[in-house]
Amino acid sequence: MNTANLQLKGLIMAMASICDAIVEKELLTRGELDTALSKAKRAIEQDDDHELSGANLAAILLPIRVLQLAGEAGSKGEGATFSDYAKLVGRLS
């Protein structure tokens, strides 16, 4: 596997933990975090400056989708591995 992919997996899961800490410290609610992630997703989807293939767009959106799923799981007191989230993103996309 490409080393960059491994680094991204670690970074995404670290961000998921940071998002959990932000909610636990009551700096933002889960809803506010989800709104911010949705805003980022829309900005990427609406960026017509770059012609992206469907696969490239899906790759760019993967971290956002994983963080959204991790937030949903966190709100239920659950958690999962990166692989679990990636599989779920694949099924939902």
Number of C-alpha atoms within 10 A of each C-alpha: 5 6 8 9 10 11 10 12 18 13 13 19 18 13 15 22 16 12 22 20 13 15 19 12 10 10 12 15 16 20 13 12 19 19 13 14 17 15 12 14 17 12 11 14 14 10 10 9 6 8 9 13 9 9 9 11 13 16 11 15 17 19 23 18 23 23 23 23 20 25 23 16 14 18 15 9 8 10 16 12 10 17 11 12 21 17 12 14 18 12 8 8 9
